[in-house]
Each structure stands twice: as structure tokens, then as C-alpha cells.
Amino acid sequence: MKHAAFEGRLVMLGFGSIGQGVLPLILKHIDMPKERIEIITSDARGEAIAAQYGIAHTVLPLTRANYAGVLRTRLAKGDFLLNLSVDVSSVALVTLCREIGALYLDTCVEPWVGGYTDPSLTPSQRSNYALRESALALKTGAGPTAVMTHGANPGLVSHFVKQALLDVARDTGHATQVPGTQQGWARLAHDLGVKVIHIAERDTQVSAHMAKRRGEFVNTWSIDGFTGEGCQPAELGWGTHEKAMPADGLRHDFGCDAAIYLMRPGAATRVRSWTPLEGPMHSFLITHNESISLADYYSLRDASGAVVYRPTSHYAYHPCDDAVLSVHEFAGRNWDLQPEKRLMMEEITSGMDELGVLLMGHAKGAYWYGSRLTIEEARALAPHNNATSLQVCVAVLAGMVYAIENPEAGLVEADELDHARALEICFPYLGEMAGVYSDWTPLENRGALFPEEVDTACPWQFANFRVT
């Protein structure tokens, strides 16, 4: 099925695992001549794949000094810049695309090289909160569409949240129409009693033949992206039901005030979470844009503009086992990245990515809704993908279709898109979609051997989730 037709040029910036995985999806589902596609990337990775599809591939790293000149010669009004790169400022690229009149999409708000770990910046200044605020400053109404942070998470999971809310409303007898506004969705979450939203993910992909080696960081998706995020402060949207700020928690002194950060890296911060197949698990609280955008989007305000409801929201990520070992070694090196990096793709022999949203505090306790995609299914559905990458790639495709269908929407986040249209495009590539209720809380099996101080009156307090 062709989801959209596009007459302009498409410049794909970056051609790592996501670029290689999304290219065949673009060619399959967007009606455009491949001669109008060009890849610009910082290294030769994927050059053979580009040649296989007859796509121009140029190795040309973009910098502060050259990015504008390079892209102005390749983009004109009505063209599309698909940014899948690292170390190139998303804000700079969106600003340029606005000047040119080109469409834009990325999967995270990326800083210039070194921005994630610049010691001259305070933790607040190098947070995802700050990066998001710098992007939202460009939100000035209509103009060429710039879809921000639309991969699997952030991106696809925002659509999962909306579908999960509708499911809980249906199953609790809460009569509702699909809300048409941000405040309508926030009212629905409030009325259902949702207090906490986890992006709860468990990756079980493994290679039976290539175990992680000493001095090597192994992962199923971008290692630079994961370690960059892992070295940022742990961040979470901060709900109105929370009774006490964490001892190491701080608020930002600018912006929407929907989130807090902890004075420790996300890769050193663990929380309790749950997925249907894994069950209870300890996960990393890795900073992500959706942790902040979900809390902001689902903030309910009174007539004066004061926030009367907001859920706590954050990522709860258990990566593949080799990545867990890699993070342990990474931390032991005082966050100095291992000299070798290996992205698991063809060597994966089994496993799945169980990626969903866990809504907690409503009348039925907890509800997980999301995708269970196995490596076998991913390989059968699309070339050059594993289970993790395909969940990202199909969401990139859905975001591109939105921009093509709505070319003058200005700067938008995933939470603002039509969730039903996005899911319609994504569902064929997500394996089994599951919605599962549970009576799990973070108080489960606590205190038997080492009694802990917990809040039994409200199990949904962040202090109960955090692993200390």
C-alpha cells in the first residue's frame, strides 16, 4: 500500500541502523522516484545497502560550519529533510528547513557534538527538558511541518498512550468520545484516575554465538544514542499526586515545569516496572523526550491556567542482556565508552522487543498496551531490521506520512498527531499488539528480607518505584 505520494526531494541525514531499516519502508509505502532521494552521512556504513536500492550515498559529516551550505544546495521549498543523525543540532536543522520551506522529521532533539556531556553546562542545561524547550521555542504557528521526536519512543508510544486510555475508558464503563483537543485528553486521563505512565520496555534479543566481549559495548539500536542519553541526568515528568521530591531531585528554573531531573545519570538510576511477558523487572530510568512531553500534554489546567492534574511519566527500560552488561562495564569505566562498539543485527538468534505503555492508578490497577515483535517477525516483515529497529522505523514512516499529508502544520510533537492514523500505518509491522491488565504495584514482594520504608497508602509514589 502506498500511504502517500511525494513530489519533492528527500534528503536522509544519517544512515545507521534506523536509516538502513527505514529506506525500504519509504520506497515501499511512499510514492516517489528513488532518483529524488539522497543520503548524506558521516561515514561509509550502509553504503552497500544504498547501492542495492540505487540511492545516492554521500559521506560528508555535517558541522556547525558547513551544514547550512551543504543542505541549501540540496533542499528547496517542498522538499523533505529526514534527520536520523547524531551530533547535529535538531534546532539548527529545523530553523534552516523553515527558512527554505522544507518538511522535517527527527527521532530525538539532538544537540551539536558533545552537547550531552559538555561539562561547562549544568545538568539542567544539558537535559532533554532543555533540548525540548529549545525546540518548542520554534513553535510559532503554521509553516512547513517539522515533526519532532517521532521514532518508537519518543513517538509511537504517545499513540499507544491514547489508545490505552480509550481501552481503559471502555473497560471501566467510562462513556467517552475520542477527545479532539489536548485538554480533552488530559481530562480523560484525569477522570480515569491515571497517576503514572511508564514506557515499559523489555528487550530479550540475544545472539547464541557472539556474546559480549570485554571492552565492547553491544546493543540492538544506536550505541551512541543510548550512551548519550544514559549520561544525561535521569528525567521524569512529575505528577500532581507525588507527595515528596526525591532527595536528589531538582526542578528547572525555566520552561513548562512539567518535569524534574535527578542529580545522577539515567544509566545509573533504576526503577521497578512491569511488562506482561517479563513480569516485575528492574529497569533503567533513561531520559527521553516523551517523559516530559507526556506529562506536559496530559496536564489539566483550571480557568486560571494552574495545573490541577498531571501524571508522573518516564521511561523504564530493560535493554537486551548484552546491553545490560555493557552498561555495567561502561559505568565501571567512569562513563568512558568502551573502545569497541557492536550493533546486533544479523547475529541475533532469538528474542523480542516488548515495547508498551503501562498506565497505573486507574480503577483496574495497571494496564500495559503495546507491541510484542520477535526477531523472526521483524526479519520477515522488513529487510535490514531487528525487532527494536523496526518499531522505530515504521514510526518514522508514519511521521513522514503525517508531514506529507499535513505540510503546513508547523512544529508538532507526537502527542499532537492523529494517533489512529499513525497506528493504522504502524500496526502491520509491530507483531502482536497486546493489552493486558494487572494488579501489579511496586509494593509487590517488598520487605521480606530487608524491610523498606514504603508508602502503602499510595503505591503509585515515585519513591516506591525507585530502586535504592
Secondary structure, DSSP 8 states (H G I E B T S, - for coil): ---EE--S-EEEE--SHHHHHHHHHHHHHEE--GGGEEEEESS-TTHHHHHHTT-EEEE----TTTHHHHHHTT--TT-EEEE--SSS-HHHHHHHHHHHT-EEEESS---STTTTS-TTS-TTTTSHHHHHHHHHTT--SSEEEEEES-BTTTBHHHHHHHHHHHHHHHHTT-------SHHHHHHHHHHHT--EEEEEEEE--B-SS----TTEEEESS-HHHHHHHHHSEEEEE--TT--S--TTEEE-SSTT--EEEEEEEGGG-EEEEEETTTEEEEEE----HHHHHHHHHT-EE-TTS-EEE--EEEEEEE--HHHHHHHHHHHHTTS---SEEEE-STT--B-EEEEEEEEEEETTEEEEEEEEEEHHHHHHHSTT--HHHHHHHHHHHHHHHHHHHSTTEEEEEGGGS-HHHHHHHHGGGS-EEEEEEE---TTTT-SSSS-----SS-TT-HHHHEE-
